[in-house]
Amino acid sequence: MSGWWDWSYVAQFFPYFLAGVPITVLLAVAALVLGSVLGLALALMEMSGRRWLQAPARIYIEAFRGTPLMVQILFIAFAIPFALGYTPNRFVHGIAALALNSAAYISQIFRAGIESVDHGQVEAARSLGMTHAMTMRAVVLPQAARVVVPPLTNELITLLKDSSLVFAIGIPELTTRGRLMASRTFRPVEAYALLGVMYLVLTIPLSYLARRLERRLSRGVRRPA
């Protein structure tokens, strides 16, 4: 034992932690893609003006925003497979839990992006005979995309950090590996310090990218009067 810090343990932990980076990134990216698809659908349902679409969208959003992500992960990974009588795939269920949770927040990002488009452009498109679906596809969504890219980048950062919670279902991502190394070697300082640094290496460049995108894209975004 060489005190509370030993660089040799950092060197020992690093390759093992590094192997967890692709798993963490894959969890976050897959959840962002799936969450974006579902989030856009929820936003369109909520803004449809039809109660039979608005009600389930709002219930979904409130349910997933109002309960802890850890509870959602455990419910999706253990309770649902138990109730339906099948053997869960931990990785698939981890992505599903992150995506379903993220969709509730991404829906509000898309909603804000859609509402940022000048309503006059929508009226002009409708006056040209375009249907609501055509107007959304050709006029609204392309402009809304410029607004939602920076917050979606921030959502990816959130997912990278939230993916640490899937340690509870045994997926060997970064946090799972950090906990395992700390318990096996009784060197929690080096293990958790290195774990934190690796998350920072993933999130700091994305934070910088989000700020750059926000400044660049905001120059061309027209705000409604």
Residue frames as a rotation matrix with the C-alpha (Angstrom) as fourth column:
MET 1
0.583 0.812 0.000 0.00
0.812 -0.583 0.000 0.00
0.000 0.000 -1.000 0.00
SER 2
-0.540 -0.825 0.164 1.41
0.834 -0.551 -0.026 3.38
0.112 0.123 0.986 -0.98
GLY 3
-0.866 0.244 -0.437 -0.97
-0.020 -0.889 -0.457 5.91
-0.500 -0.387 0.775 0.54
TRP 4
0.017 1.000 -0.013 -4.26
0.076 -0.014 -0.997 7.12
-0.997 0.016 -0.076 -0.86
TRP 5
0.803 0.234 -0.548 -2.97
-0.491 -0.263 -0.831 7.60
-0.338 0.936 -0.097 -4.42
ASP 6
-0.139 -0.829 0.541 -0.87
-0.013 0.548 0.836 5.27
-0.990 0.110 -0.087 -6.57
TRP 7
0.020 0.110 -0.994 -0.29
-0.895 -0.442 -0.067 5.99
-0.446 0.890 0.089 -10.26
SER 8
-0.915 -0.392 -0.098 0.42
-0.395 0.817 0.419 2.32
-0.084 0.422 -0.903 -10.94
TYR 9
-0.490 0.819 0.298 -3.24
0.463 0.534 -0.707 1.57
-0.739 -0.208 -0.641 -10.23
VAL 10
0.250 0.535 -0.807 -4.32
-0.432 -0.684 -0.588 4.28
-0.867 0.495 0.060 -12.67
ALA 11
-0.422 -0.503 -0.754 -2.18
-0.902 0.149 0.406 2.62
-0.092 0.851 -0.516 -15.34
GLN 12
-0.965 0.085 0.249 -3.68
0.060 0.993 -0.105 -0.73
-0.256 -0.086 -0.963 -14.38
PHE 13
-0.197 0.980 -0.039 -7.29
0.310 0.025 -0.950 0.52
-0.930 -0.199 -0.309 -14.52
PHE 14
-0.310 0.104 -0.945 -7.02
-0.581 -0.808 0.102 2.55
-0.753 0.581 0.311 -17.73
PRO 15
-0.902 -0.032 -0.431 -7.25
-0.400 0.435 0.806 -0.23
0.162 0.900 -0.405 -20.38
TYR 16
-0.731 0.669 -0.133 -10.17
0.678 0.688 -0.259 -1.84
-0.082 -0.280 -0.957 -18.56
PHE 17
-0.139 0.670 -0.729 -12.01
0.244 -0.690 -0.681 1.48
-0.960 -0.273 -0.068 -18.33
LEU 18
-0.601 -0.173 -0.781 -11.21
-0.611 -0.530 0.588 2.32
-0.515 0.830 0.213 -21.94
ALA 19
-0.969 0.247 -0.028 -13.00
0.182 0.783 0.595 -0.84
0.169 0.572 -0.803 -23.07
GLY 20
-0.330 0.894 -0.303 -16.16
0.808 0.102 -0.580 0.54
-0.487 -0.437 -0.756 -21.47
VAL 21
-0.606 0.046 -0.794 -16.14
-0.188 -0.978 0.087 3.77
-0.773 0.202 0.602 -23.49
PRO 22
-0.913 0.285 -0.291 -17.64
-0.282 0.073 0.957 2.28
0.294 0.956 0.014 -26.70
ILE 23
-0.528 0.755 -0.389 -20.42
0.783 0.610 0.120 0.67
0.328 -0.242 -0.913 -24.66
THR 24
-0.312 0.368 -0.876 -21.23
0.575 -0.660 -0.483 3.96
-0.756 -0.654 -0.006 -22.92
VAL 25
-0.750 -0.022 -0.661 -21.20
-0.414 -0.764 0.495 5.87
-0.515 0.645 0.564 -26.21
LEU 26
-0.878 0.434 -0.201 -23.35
0.065 0.525 0.849 3.25
0.473 0.732 -0.489 -27.95
LEU 27
-0.396 0.748 -0.533 -25.91
0.908 0.235 -0.345 3.34
-0.133 -0.621 -0.772 -25.15
ALA 28
-0.316 0.228 -0.921 -26.15
0.220 -0.927 -0.305 7.14
-0.923 -0.299 0.243 -25.34
VAL 29
-0.828 -0.049 -0.558 -26.23
-0.487 -0.430 0.761 7.44
-0.277 0.902 0.332 -29.14
ALA 30
-0.811 0.563 -0.161 -28.76
0.369 0.704 0.607 4.64
0.455 0.432 -0.779 -29.61
ALA 31
-0.267 0.722 -0.638 -30.98
0.885 -0.078 -0.459 6.14
-0.381 -0.688 -0.618 -26.91
LEU 32
-0.502 0.039 -0.864 -30.72
-0.112 -0.994 0.020 9.59
-0.858 0.106 0.503 -28.52
VAL 33
-0.940 0.135 -0.313 -31.72
-0.311 0.042 0.950 8.29
0.142 0.990 0.002 -31.96
LEU 34
-0.564 0.765 -0.312 -34.66
0.665 0.644 0.377 6.26
0.490 0.005 -0.872 -30.68
GLY 35
-0.282 0.429 -0.858 -35.65
0.774 -0.426 -0.468 8.97
-0.566 -0.797 -0.212 -28.22
SER 36
-0.787 -0.051 -0.615 -35.62
-0.235 -0.897 0.375 11.59
-0.571 0.439 0.694 -30.98
VAL 37
-0.842 0.515 -0.161 -37.98
0.023 0.331 0.943 9.55
0.539 0.791 -0.291 -33.16
LEU 38
-0.212 0.784 -0.583 -40.40
0.920 0.362 0.152 8.99
0.330 -0.504 -0.798 -30.29
GLY 39
-0.447 -0.022 -0.894 -39.91
0.582 -0.767 -0.272 12.54
-0.680 -0.642 0.355 -28.99
LEU 40
-0.960 0.123 -0.253 -40.85
-0.270 -0.656 0.705 14.05
-0.080 0.745 0.663 -32.36
ALA 41
-0.539 0.806 -0.243 -43.97
0.369 0.485 0.793 11.87
0.757 0.338 -0.559 -32.48
LEU 42
-0.178 0.448 -0.876 -44.92
0.979 -0.013 -0.205 12.99
-0.104 -0.894 -0.436 -28.96
ALA 43
-0.738 -0.152 -0.657 -44.38
0.180 -0.983 0.026 16.65
-0.650 -0.099 0.753 -29.85
LEU 44
-0.895 0.425 -0.132 -46.59
-0.249 -0.232 0.940 16.36
0.369 0.875 0.313 -32.94
MET 45
-0.313 0.801 -0.511 -49.26
0.718 0.551 0.424 14.56
0.621 -0.234 -0.748 -30.92
GLU 46
-0.307 0.145 -0.941 -49.17
0.843 -0.417 -0.339 17.22
-0.441 -0.897 0.006 -28.21
MET 47
-0.716 -0.042 -0.697 -49.46
-0.137 -0.970 0.199 20.02
-0.685 0.239 0.689 -30.78
SER 48
-0.881 0.330 0.339 -52.09
0.462 0.446 0.767 18.30
0.102 0.832 -0.545 -32.93
GLY 49
-0.724 0.668 0.171 -55.07
-0.679 -0.734 -0.008 19.99
0.121 -0.122 0.985 -31.31
ARG 50
0.131 0.746 -0.653 -56.80
-0.410 0.640 0.650 16.60
0.903 0.182 0.390 -31.02
ARG 51
0.269 0.021 0.963 -57.52
-0.961 -0.057 0.270 15.53
0.060 -0.998 0.005 -27.46
TRP 52
0.964 0.159 0.213 -57.29
-0.181 0.979 0.090 11.82
-0.194 -0.126 0.973 -28.24
LEU 53
0.495 -0.869 0.014 -53.68
0.478 0.259 -0.839 12.42
0.725 0.423 0.543 -29.33
GLN 54
0.031 -0.479 0.877 -52.79
-0.468 -0.782 -0.411 15.09
0.883 -0.398 -0.248 -26.78
ALA 55
0.695 0.356 0.625 -53.93
-0.704 0.159 0.692 13.13
0.147 -0.921 0.361 -23.72
PRO 56
0.926 -0.373 -0.047 -51.69
0.375 0.907 0.193 10.05
-0.029 -0.197 0.980 -24.14
ALA 57
0.221 -0.885 0.409 -48.74
0.451 -0.279 -0.848 12.24
0.865 0.372 0.338 -25.11
ARG 58
0.096 -0.143 0.985 -49.10
-0.626 -0.778 -0.052 14.38
0.774 -0.611 -0.164 -22.00
ILE 59
0.906 0.235 0.352 -49.60
-0.422 0.569 0.706 11.36
-0.035 -0.788 0.615 -19.74
TYR 60
0.713 -0.698 -0.067 -46.46
0.616 0.669 -0.415 9.77
0.335 0.255 0.907 -21.18
ILE 61
0.028 -0.742 0.670 -44.40
0.132 -0.661 -0.738 12.94
0.991 0.109 0.080 -20.74
GLU 62
0.323 0.156 0.933 -45.56
-0.807 -0.469 0.358 13.50
0.494 -0.869 -0.026 -17.17
ALA 63
0.993 0.094 0.070 -45.02
-0.116 0.858 0.501 9.85
-0.013 -0.505 0.863 -16.23
PHE 64
0.536 -0.844 -0.008 -41.45
0.754 0.483 -0.445 9.68
0.379 0.233 0.896 -17.51
ARG 65
-0.142 -0.591 0.794 -40.46
0.027 -0.804 -0.594 13.13
0.989 -0.063 0.130 -16.29
GLY 66
0.310 0.416 0.855 -42.09
-0.766 -0.424 0.483 12.61
0.564 -0.805 0.187 -12.91
THR 67
0.988 -0.018 0.157 -40.45
-0.080 0.799 0.596 9.33
-0.136 -0.601 0.787 -11.91
PRO 68
0.269 -0.963 -0.003 -36.75
-0.615 -0.174 0.769 8.57
-0.742 -0.205 -0.639 -11.27
LEU 69
0.266 -0.271 -0.925 -34.78
-0.904 0.262 -0.337 7.18
0.334 0.926 -0.175 -14.19
MET 70
-0.785 -0.599 0.157 -33.38
-0.613 0.713 -0.340 4.44
0.092 -0.363 -0.927 -11.95
VAL 71
-0.304 0.770 0.560 -36.91
-0.323 0.470 -0.821 3.23
-0.896 -0.431 0.106 -11.19
GLN 72
0.586 0.522 -0.620 -37.71
-0.727 0.000 -0.687 3.22
-0.358 0.853 0.379 -14.91
ILE 73
-0.208 -0.758 -0.618 -34.57
-0.881 0.419 -0.219 1.20
0.425 0.499 -0.755 -15.70
LEU 74
-0.877 -0.131 0.463 -35.37
-0.387 0.762 -0.519 -1.40
-0.285 -0.634 -0.719 -13.04
PHE 75
0.041 0.979 0.199 -39.02
-0.411 0.198 -0.890 -1.62
-0.911 -0.045 0.410 -14.10
ILE 76
0.572 0.169 -0.802 -38.20
-0.817 0.040 -0.575 -2.05
-0.065 0.985 0.161 -17.79
ALA 77
-0.283 -0.826 -0.488 -35.31
-0.809 0.479 -0.341 -4.46
0.515 0.299 -0.803 -17.22
PHE 78
-0.984 -0.173 0.041 -36.86
-0.161 0.777 -0.608 -6.64
0.073 -0.605 -0.793 -14.51
ALA 79
-0.480 0.861 0.167 -40.58
-0.291 0.023 -0.956 -6.02
-0.828 -0.508 0.240 -13.91
ILE 80
0.231 0.604 -0.763 -41.75
-0.925 -0.108 -0.365 -6.15
-0.303 0.790 0.533 -17.53
PRO 81
-0.405 -0.403 -0.821 -39.79
-0.677 0.735 -0.026 -9.33
0.614 0.545 -0.570 -18.44
PHE 82
-0.979 0.072 0.189 -41.05
-0.101 0.640 -0.762 -10.99
-0.176 -0.765 -0.620 -15.24
ALA 83
-0.229 0.972 -0.054 -44.66
-0.473 -0.159 -0.867 -10.05
-0.851 -0.173 0.496 -15.99
LEU 84
0.425 0.391 -0.816 -44.45
-0.898 0.067 -0.436 -11.20
-0.116 0.918 0.379 -19.61
GLY 85
0.707 -0.092 0.701 -42.39
-0.162 0.944 0.287 -14.29
-0.688 -0.317 0.653 -18.86
TYR 86
0.860 -0.497 0.116 -39.31
0.277 0.265 -0.924 -13.81
0.428 0.827 0.365 -21.01
THR 87
0.312 -0.853 -0.418 -35.56
0.864 0.071 0.499 -13.56
-0.396 -0.517 0.759 -20.40
PRO 88
0.926 0.123 -0.357 -34.42
0.022 -0.962 -0.274 -9.94
-0.377 0.245 -0.893 -20.73
ASN 89
0.256 -0.867 0.427 -31.53
0.857 0.000 -0.515 -8.74
0.446 0.498 0.743 -22.85
ARG 90
0.222 -0.154 -0.963 -29.83
0.797 -0.541 0.270 -6.31
-0.562 -0.827 0.003 -20.48
PHE 91
-0.783 -0.611 -0.119 -28.31
0.425 -0.664 0.615 -4.18
-0.455 0.431 0.779 -23.23
VAL 92
-0.595 0.642 0.483 -31.55
0.482 -0.195 0.854 -3.84
0.643 0.741 -0.194 -25.20
HIS 93
0.409 0.803 -0.434 -33.52
0.836 -0.140 0.530 -3.04
0.365 -0.580 -0.729 -22.06
GLY 94
-0.134 -0.541 -0.830 -30.91
0.742 -0.610 0.277 -0.50
-0.656 -0.579 0.483 -20.96
ILE 95
-0.958 -0.185 0.219 -31.16
0.287 -0.623 0.728 1.34
0.002 0.760 0.650 -24.29
ALA 96
-0.239 0.954 0.183 -34.96
0.621 0.005 0.784 1.13
0.747 0.301 -0.593 -24.17
ALA 97
0.348 0.365 -0.864 -35.13
0.928 -0.262 0.263 2.66
-0.131 -0.893 -0.430 -20.70
LEU 98
-0.499 -0.614 -0.611 -32.78
0.482 -0.783 0.393 5.51
-0.720 -0.098 0.687 -21.61
ALA 99
-0.916 0.155 0.369 -34.62
0.301 -0.342 0.890 6.16
0.264 0.927 0.267 -24.90
LEU 100
0.002 0.997 -0.080 -38.09
0.790 0.047 0.612 6.13
0.613 -0.064 -0.787 -23.36
ASN 101
0.253 0.007 -0.967 -37.00
0.822 -0.529 0.211 8.54
-0.510 -0.849 -0.140 -20.64
SER 102
-0.709 -0.642 -0.292 -35.15
0.379 -0.696 0.611 10.79
-0.595 0.322 0.736 -23.06
ALA 103
-0.597 0.531 0.602 -38.14
0.680 -0.064 0.731 10.97
0.426 0.845 -0.323 -25.42
ALA 104
0.399 0.788 -0.469 -40.16
0.917 -0.343 0.204 12.82
0.000 -0.511 -0.859 -22.78
TYR 105
0.149 -0.446 -0.883 -37.55
0.322 -0.822 0.469 15.59
-0.935 -0.354 0.022 -22.68
ILE 106
-0.841 -0.488 0.233 -36.76
0.345 -0.152 0.926 15.57
-0.417 0.859 0.297 -26.40
SER 107
-0.102 0.887 0.451 -40.46
0.984 0.022 0.179 16.07
0.149 0.462 -0.874 -27.16
GLN 108
0.673 0.341 -0.657 -40.25
0.528 -0.843 0.104 19.48
-0.518 -0.417 -0.747 -25.49
ILE 109
-0.388 -0.851 -0.354 -37.12
0.128 -0.430 0.894 20.32
-0.913 0.302 0.276 -27.47
PHE 110
-0.769 0.158 0.619 -38.96
0.639 0.172 0.750 19.57
0.012 0.972 -0.233 -30.71
ARG 111
0.311 0.947 -0.079 -42.02
0.950 -0.312 -0.003 21.44
-0.028 -0.074 -0.997 -29.55
ALA 112
0.357 -0.262 -0.897 -39.95
0.233 -0.905 0.357 24.56
-0.905 -0.336 -0.262 -28.84
GLY 113
-0.726 -0.685 0.059 -38.25
0.188 -0.115 0.975 24.21
-0.662 0.719 0.212 -32.22
ILE 114
-0.442 0.652 0.616 -41.54
0.881 0.185 0.436 23.92
0.171 0.735 -0.656 -34.09
GLU 115
0.565 0.716 -0.411 -43.03
0.794 -0.607 0.034 26.87
-0.225 -0.346 -0.911 -32.21
SER 116
-0.095 -0.691 -0.716 -39.98
0.281 -0.709 0.647 29.00
-0.955 -0.139 0.262 -33.12
VAL 117
-0.725 -0.125 0.678 -40.92
0.683 0.000 0.731 28.91
-0.091 0.992 0.085 -36.82
ASP 118
-0.861 0.386 -0.330 -42.71
-0.373 -0.922 -0.105 32.07
-0.345 0.033 0.938 -37.94
HIS 119
-0.284 0.845 0.452 -46.42
0.340 0.530 -0.777 31.27
-0.896 -0.067 -0.438 -38.16
GLY 120
0.292 0.372 -0.881 -46.68
-0.604 -0.642 -0.471 33.49
-0.741 0.670 0.037 -41.22
GLN 121
-0.611 -0.581 -0.538 -44.65
-0.788 0.381 0.484 30.95
-0.077 0.719 -0.691 -43.17
VAL 122
-0.827 0.396 0.399 -47.09
0.274 0.903 -0.330 28.23
-0.491 -0.164 -0.856 -42.19
GLU 123
0.155 0.941 -0.302 -50.03
0.103 -0.319 -0.942 30.33
-0.983 0.115 -0.146 -43.32
ALA 124
0.006 -0.233 -0.972 -48.26
-0.888 -0.449 0.103 31.10
-0.460 0.863 -0.209 -46.60
ALA 125
-0.923 -0.381 -0.052 -47.67
-0.368 0.839 0.400 27.41
-0.109 0.389 -0.915 -47.24
ARG 126
-0.511 0.807 0.296 -51.29
0.475 0.552 -0.686 26.57
-0.717 -0.210 -0.665 -46.51
SER 127
0.254 0.612 -0.749 -52.45
-0.310 -0.682 -0.663 29.34
-0.916 0.400 0.017 -48.83
LEU 128
-0.385 -0.477 -0.790 -50.48
-0.908 0.043 0.416 27.65
-0.164 0.878 -0.450 -51.61
GLY 129
0.470 0.713 -0.520 -52.56
-0.775 0.615 0.143 24.53
0.422 0.336 0.842 -51.14
MET 130
-0.527 -0.718 -0.455 -50.09
-0.345 0.670 -0.658 22.53
0.777 -0.189 -0.601 -49.06
THR 131
0.536 0.685 -0.493 -51.59
0.154 0.495 0.855 20.09
0.830 -0.534 0.160 -46.58
HIS 132
0.831 -0.212 0.514 -50.66
-0.556 -0.326 0.765 20.15
0.005 -0.921 -0.389 -42.89
ALA 133
0.713 -0.578 0.396 -48.34
0.356 0.786 0.506 17.18
-0.604 -0.220 0.766 -43.38
MET 134
0.438 -0.545 0.715 -46.67
0.813 -0.101 -0.574 18.78
0.385 0.832 0.399 -46.40
THR 135
0.669 -0.144 0.729 -46.25
-0.227 -0.974 0.016 22.06
0.708 -0.177 -0.684 -44.53
MET 136
0.847 -0.360 0.392 -44.63
-0.354 0.168 0.920 20.31
-0.397 -0.918 0.015 -41.58
ARG 137
0.577 -0.623 0.528 -42.31
0.631 0.751 0.195 18.29
-0.518 0.221 0.826 -43.81
ALA 138
0.244 -0.460 0.853 -41.28
0.891 -0.242 -0.385 21.03
0.384 0.854 0.351 -46.25
VAL 139
0.282 -0.040 0.958 -41.47
0.008 -0.999 -0.044 24.24
0.959 0.020 -0.282 -44.20
VAL 140
0.781 0.172 0.600 -41.61
-0.531 -0.322 0.784 23.74
0.328 -0.931 -0.160 -40.44
LEU 141
0.928 -0.363 0.087 -39.37
0.233 0.747 0.623 20.77
-0.291 -0.558 0.777 -39.64
PRO 142
0.332 -0.870 0.365 -36.35
0.792 0.046 -0.609 21.88
0.513 0.491 0.704 -41.75
GLN 143
0.073 -0.279 0.958 -36.31
-0.212 -0.943 -0.258 25.23
0.975 -0.184 -0.128 -39.93
ALA 144
0.838 0.276 0.470 -37.04
-0.509 0.085 0.857 23.69
0.197 -0.957 0.212 -36.54
ALA 145
0.776 -0.584 -0.239 -34.07
0.573 0.811 -0.118 21.37
0.263 -0.046 0.964 -37.03
ARG 146
-0.033 -0.826 0.562 -31.72
0.282 -0.547 -0.788 24.34
0.959 0.133 0.251 -36.85
VAL 147
0.179 0.190 0.965 -33.14
-0.754 -0.603 0.259 25.25
0.631 -0.775 0.035 -33.45
VAL 148
0.897 0.347 0.274 -33.15
-0.440 0.642 0.628 21.76
0.041 -0.683 0.729 -31.95
VAL 149
0.533 -0.734 -0.421 -29.62
0.180 0.585 -0.791 20.64
0.827 0.346 0.444 -32.87
PRO 150
-0.381 -0.751 0.540 -27.84
-0.442 -0.365 -0.820 22.41
0.812 -0.551 -0.192 -29.94
PRO 151
0.025 0.396 0.918 -30.26
-0.996 0.085 -0.009 21.17
-0.081 -0.914 0.397 -27.24
LEU 152
0.934 0.247 -0.259 -30.15
-0.288 0.948 -0.135 17.68
0.212 0.201 0.956 -28.76
THR 153
0.091 -0.973 -0.211 -26.37
-0.014 0.211 -0.977 17.80
0.996 0.092 0.006 -28.37
ASN 154
-0.457 -0.180 0.871 -26.90
-0.813 -0.312 -0.491 18.72
0.360 -0.933 -0.003 -24.72
GLU 155
0.597 0.733 0.326 -29.32
-0.798 0.583 0.150 15.81
-0.080 -0.349 0.934 -24.43
LEU 156
0.629 -0.474 -0.617 -26.59
-0.005 0.791 -0.612 13.49
0.778 0.388 0.495 -25.71
ILE 157
-0.468 -0.797 0.381 -24.36
-0.375 -0.211 -0.902 14.78
0.800 -0.565 -0.200 -22.91
THR 158
-0.060 0.556 0.829 -27.14
-0.998 -0.004 -0.069 14.04
-0.035 -0.831 0.555 -20.42
LEU 159
0.866 0.425 -0.265 -27.52
-0.458 0.886 -0.077 10.53
0.201 0.188 0.961 -21.82
LEU 160
0.094 -0.913 -0.397 -23.79
-0.094 0.389 -0.917 9.87
0.991 0.124 -0.050 -21.54
LYS 161
-0.696 -0.335 0.635 -24.03
-0.606 -0.199 -0.770 10.68
0.384 -0.921 -0.065 -17.84
ASP 162
0.167 0.865 0.473 -27.39
-0.972 0.226 -0.070 8.98
-0.168 -0.448 0.878 -17.30
SER 163
0.476 -0.025 -0.879 -26.05
-0.447 0.854 -0.266 5.79
0.757 0.520 0.396 -18.89
SER 164
-0.634 -0.750 0.188 -24.06
-0.511 0.223 -0.830 5.33
0.581 -0.622 -0.525 -15.67
LEU 165
-0.180 0.650 0.738 -27.31
-0.945 0.094 -0.313 4.19
-0.273 -0.754 0.598 -14.02
VAL 166
0.617 0.439 -0.653 -27.47
-0.647 0.756 -0.103 1.00
0.449 0.486 0.750 -16.08
PHE 167
-0.607 -0.794 -0.023 -24.82
-0.583 0.465 -0.667 -0.41
0.540 -0.392 -0.745 -13.75
ALA 168
-0.323 0.567 0.758 -27.90
-0.841 0.196 -0.505 -1.52
-0.435 -0.800 0.414 -11.78
ILE 169
0.777 0.620 0.112 -28.71
-0.486 0.703 -0.519 -4.10
-0.400 0.348 0.848 -14.46
GLY 170
0.398 -0.710 0.581 -25.12
0.142 0.674 0.725 -5.22
-0.906 -0.206 0.369 -15.02
ILE 171
0.925 -0.155 0.348 -24.23
0.336 -0.095 -0.937 -3.64
0.178 0.983 -0.036 -18.36
PRO 172
0.318 -0.892 -0.320 -20.39
0.860 0.130 0.493 -3.32
-0.398 -0.433 0.809 -18.40
GLU 173
0.644 -0.099 0.759 -20.20
0.384 -0.816 -0.433 0.39
0.662 0.570 -0.487 -19.22
LEU 174
-0.150 -0.859 0.490 -17.87
-0.078 -0.484 -0.872 2.86
0.986 -0.169 0.005 -17.53
THR 175
0.013 0.183 0.983 -19.51
-0.923 -0.375 0.082 3.13
0.384 -0.909 0.164 -14.12
THR 176
0.949 0.314 -0.031 -19.99
-0.289 0.905 0.313 -0.62
0.126 -0.288 0.949 -13.80
ARG 177
0.456 -0.860 -0.229 -16.29
0.475 0.453 -0.754 -1.07
0.752 0.235 0.615 -14.49
GLY 178
-0.223 -0.530 0.818 -15.36
-0.404 -0.714 -0.572 1.66
0.887 -0.458 -0.055 -12.01
ARG 179
0.456 0.481 0.749 -17.38
-0.881 0.124 0.457 0.07
0.128 -0.868 0.480 -9.22
LEU 180
0.965 -0.083 -0.248 -15.93
0.074 0.996 -0.048 -3.35
0.251 0.029 0.967 -10.02
MET 181
0.138 -0.989 0.047 -12.33
0.330 0.001 -0.944 -2.13
0.934 0.146 0.327 -9.97
ALA 182
-0.130 -0.146 0.981 -12.85
-0.716 -0.671 -0.194 -0.17
0.686 -0.727 -0.017 -6.75
SER 183
0.680 0.484 0.551 -14.29
-0.733 0.477 0.485 -3.21
-0.028 -0.733 0.679 -4.97
ARG 184
0.898 -0.348 -0.268 -11.74
0.249 0.907 -0.340 -5.69
0.361 0.238 0.901 -6.31
THR 185
0.029 -0.992 0.120 -8.62
0.527 -0.086 -0.846 -3.64
0.850 0.088 0.520 -5.60
PHE 186
0.493 0.244 -0.835 -9.82
0.856 -0.307 0.416 -1.58
-0.155 -0.920 -0.360 -2.61
ARG 187
-0.709 -0.674 -0.206 -8.53
0.590 -0.728 0.350 1.52
-0.386 0.126 0.914 -4.47
PRO 188
0.278 0.948 0.154 -11.67
0.901 -0.201 -0.384 3.69
-0.333 0.246 -0.910 -4.75
VAL 189
0.290 -0.189 -0.938 -9.79
-0.005 -0.981 0.196 6.99
-0.957 -0.052 -0.285 -5.09
GLU 190
-0.724 -0.642 -0.254 -7.92
-0.280 -0.063 0.958 6.04
-0.631 0.764 -0.134 -8.26
ALA 191
-0.682 0.495 0.539 -10.88
0.697 0.662 0.275 4.11
-0.221 0.563 -0.796 -9.69
TYR 192
0.348 0.931 -0.107 -13.50
0.860 -0.363 -0.359 6.82
-0.373 0.032 -0.927 -9.27
ALA 193
0.124 -0.390 -0.913 -11.13
-0.143 -0.917 0.372 9.69
-0.982 0.085 -0.169 -10.12
LEU 194
-0.884 -0.466 0.041 -10.23
-0.060 0.199 0.978 8.01
-0.464 0.862 -0.204 -13.41
LEU 195
-0.357 0.850 0.389 -13.92
0.911 0.408 -0.055 7.29
-0.205 0.335 -0.920 -14.00
GLY 196
0.472 0.542 -0.695 -14.77
0.449 -0.826 -0.340 10.97
-0.759 -0.152 -0.633 -13.59
VAL 197
-0.310 -0.685 -0.659 -11.96
-0.342 -0.567 0.750 12.04
-0.887 0.458 -0.059 -15.92
MET 198
-0.890 -0.038 0.455 -13.17
0.359 0.558 0.748 9.67
-0.282 0.829 -0.483 -18.62
TYR 199
0.151 0.984 0.093 -16.69
0.938 -0.113 -0.326 11.10
-0.311 0.136 -0.941 -18.45
LEU 200
0.381 -0.073 -0.922 -15.24
0.019 -0.996 0.087 14.61
-0.924 -0.050 -0.378 -18.71
VAL 201
-0.719 -0.689 -0.089 -13.24
-0.126 0.003 0.992 13.61
-0.684 0.725 -0.089 -21.78
LEU 202
-0.599 0.578 0.554 -16.51
0.798 0.484 0.359 12.52
-0.060 0.657 -0.751 -23.38
THR 203
0.330 0.927 -0.178 -18.70
0.920 -0.358 -0.158 15.44
-0.210 -0.111 -0.971 -22.32
ILE 204
0.022 -0.352 -0.936 -16.48
0.236 -0.908 0.347 18.54
-0.972 -0.228 0.063 -22.50
PRO 205
-0.934 -0.356 0.034 -15.96
0.116 -0.210 0.971 18.40
-0.338 0.911 0.237 -26.31
LEU 206
-0.398 0.865 0.306 -19.71
0.855 0.229 0.465 17.92
0.332 0.446 -0.831 -26.77
SER 207
0.335 0.476 -0.813 -20.45
0.757 -0.650 -0.068 20.91
-0.560 -0.593 -0.579 -24.52
TYR 208
-0.460 -0.593 -0.660 -18.09
0.002 -0.744 0.668 23.02
-0.888 0.306 0.343 -26.62
LEU 209
-0.923 0.146 0.356 -19.74
0.381 0.222 0.897 21.73
0.052 0.964 -0.261 -29.81
ALA 210
-0.006 0.994 -0.113 -23.21
1.000 0.007 0.009 22.56
0.010 -0.113 -0.994 -28.49
ARG 211
0.206 0.028 -0.978 -22.19
0.374 -0.926 0.053 26.15
-0.904 -0.377 -0.201 -27.73
ARG 212
-0.784 -0.555 -0.279 -20.61
-0.072 -0.364 0.928 26.55
-0.617 0.748 0.246 -31.17
LEU 213
-0.716 0.580 0.388 -23.67
0.665 0.400 0.630 25.12
0.210 0.710 -0.673 -32.90
GLU 214
0.199 0.835 -0.513 -26.00
0.913 -0.348 -0.213 27.35
-0.356 -0.426 -0.832 -30.90
ARG 215
-0.087 -0.302 -0.949 -24.07
0.033 -0.953 0.300 30.48
-0.996 -0.006 0.093 -31.87
ARG 216
-0.928 -0.365 -0.074 -23.75
-0.067 -0.031 0.997 29.49
-0.366 0.931 0.004 -35.52
LEU 217
-0.636 0.726 0.261 -27.29
0.733 0.464 0.497 28.25
0.240 0.507 -0.828 -36.09
SER 218
0.055 0.697 -0.715 -28.95
0.798 -0.461 -0.388 31.08
-0.600 -0.549 -0.581 -34.17
ARG 219
-0.676 -0.365 -0.640 -27.65
-0.029 -0.855 0.519 33.58
-0.736 0.369 0.567 -36.72
GLY 220
-0.945 0.255 -0.206 -29.94
-0.214 -0.005 0.977 32.20
0.248 0.967 0.060 -39.37
VAL 221
-0.559 0.779 -0.285 -32.99
0.824 0.561 -0.084 31.50
0.094 -0.282 -0.955 -37.26
ARG 222
-0.591 0.474 0.653 -35.92
-0.155 -0.861 0.484 33.87
0.792 0.185 0.582 -37.64
ARG 223
-0.902 0.317 -0.295 -37.76
0.370 0.210 -0.905 34.53
-0.225 -0.925 -0.306 -34.44
PRO 224
-0.121 0.932 0.342 -41.50
0.890 -0.051 0.453 34.98
0.440 0.359 -0.823 -34.53
ALA 225
-0.567 -0.058 0.822 -42.68
-0.021 -0.996 -0.085 38.54
0.824 -0.066 0.563 -34.01
